[in-house]
Amino acid sequence: MNPHVTTPAIPGILPGGHETHSEPAAPVVYGLLAEFATSDDLVAATQKAKAAGYNHMDTFSPYPVGEAADALGYTKSEMGPVMFIGGLTGACSGFLMEYWCNTYGYPLNVGGRPYFSWPSFIPITFEMMVLTTALTGLFALIALCGLPRLNHPLFNSKAFDRATKDRFFLCIEAEDPKYQADPVATLAFVKDLHSLSVEEVME
């Protein structure tokens, strides 16, 4: 064997045949989850967190709590404009389809009426508007809710199982700039919200 010839290095293998072992990745924090007994406590805590400068947060409850949505700053939904645009697109498409079919594609003389007899286009125009509005609303809602999502970091919390039963939760996410600036201060702030429990949830 030529002593000047070196064998190529194999990734993960040290000279001599010893394997290398990489360090396991450290767990990533998703956020702080605070549990409350009543919706009033949840709303009060959300208002305090918003006033303190936290913006990346969300609330969870067994039933809709409008005051919590207001406290989060959700002044209005995006669904209205999106569905309006979808309905308008469908109505225009239906009308133009009828116009092309009756005027250019398959012009028929029906009782001496003009080819562009727009009153007869109204039913199809209306049906297309309803259809596209409904479909746009469905797919827009799925997209805005981030669905489909088979798993969520909050599912790692056993206490969160009661979010659909009798408990109310506020989660301040780790991506919030104020959280990232001082996680210890954020933890102390959440503990001062008079919650039943506070849990650090991992990804």
Secondary structure, 3 states (H helix, E strand, C coil): CCCCCCCCCCCCECCCCCECCCCCCCCCEEEEEEEECCHHHHHHHHHHHHHCCCCCEEEECCCCCHHHHHHHCCCCCCHHHHHHHHHHHHHHHHHHHHHHHHHHHCCCCCCCCCCCCHHHHHHHHHHHHHHHHHHHHHHHHHHHCCCCCCCCHHHHCCHHHHHHCCCEEEEEECCCHHHHHCHHHHHHHHHCCCCCEEEEEEC
